[in-house]
Amino acid sequence: MKAAIDIGTNTVLLLVAEVRESVITPIHEEHRVPRLGKGVDADRTIGVAATKRVSDVLNEYQKIIQSQFPEVESIIVTATSAVRDANNREEFIRDIKNETGLEIRLLSGKEEAEWTADGALSVLSISGKSNNLILDIGGGSTEVAYLSSSRVSDAYSYDMGSVRFTERFLKTNPPMDKEINACKNVIREYYESRPFSINGNVEAIGVAGTLTSLAGMALDLNEYKPQNINGFKVTRTLVQKVISDFSNHSSEAMLKKYPVYLAGRADIFMAGILILDGFLDAFDQESILVSTGGIRHGAILKTS
């Protein structure tokens, strides 16, 4: 029994899982939205309040593990884009250690993409000979990994994310057409700046909050159900419909319509969807499968 905590730009996620012969079985998951990366794109600094929000979540998670899963042998804690970008990242990591006793492993962009790819595949029934593109839209960065025969052959982290691009481009609510178009143009430039060499047909798989929330909304689920979300196919038509909805309604109105899946992300959801739309264009994909796996699943597999 192991536990993994993923400190993202927007969320902090907990996974408790059993691992037997490199097969992971999720037992328990938790989700909080302390938005560590708020303002980091502008000033490259993690604030005291953000650090406190994250340390509170980490202490809460430790209490859950200790009380409900005392058999957990180890906890691996990872951090990604917001911490990578911060000028005071060493101070943040030290403060978290002092407040919680937990050591943070700061992943590089390439490691983030590779660990996410492993985690994404761990909860899906995918052929061992398949070629896949794994998309991870985070709050501060977006990772793409190309898998050939289920092995990562190329991976890259783009410096764009739902929190970062909301703060940078989508300043009105709902966003104006000129803001949306400016965001789309920069997203296209980012994808074009680092192309992938892909041989043959690939199946795209998407992880993280933008994709899982989109699936939950489309399925009209009233609670988070990984078994329903895993393998859900998001089409270009669905993506365009959501872009239209968020272009014509405020984030508050959309949150009221989808309270379960937009809590803590309604105001940044449009940027995530635009990054997804740009991915489908850049990699010429008509659809993408959703996976509830991610860095925390990959972390448990990598350290088992």
Buried (B, 14 or more C-beta within 10 A) or exposed (E): BBBBBBBBBBBBBBBBBEBEEEEBEBBBBBBBBBBBBBBBBEEEBBBEEBBEBBBBBBEBBBEBBEEEBEEBEEBBBBBBBBBBBBEBBEEBBEBBBEBBEBEBBBBEBBBBBBBBBBBBBBBBEBEEEBBBBBBBBBBBBBBBBBBBEBEBBBBBBBBBBBBBBBBBBBEEBBBEEEBBEBBBEBBBEBBEEEEBEBEEEBBBBBBBBBBBBBBBBBBEBEEBEBEBBBBBEBBBEBBEEBBEBBBEBBBEBBBEEBEEBBEBBBBBBBBBBBBBBBBBBBBEBEBBBBBBBBBBBBBBBBEB
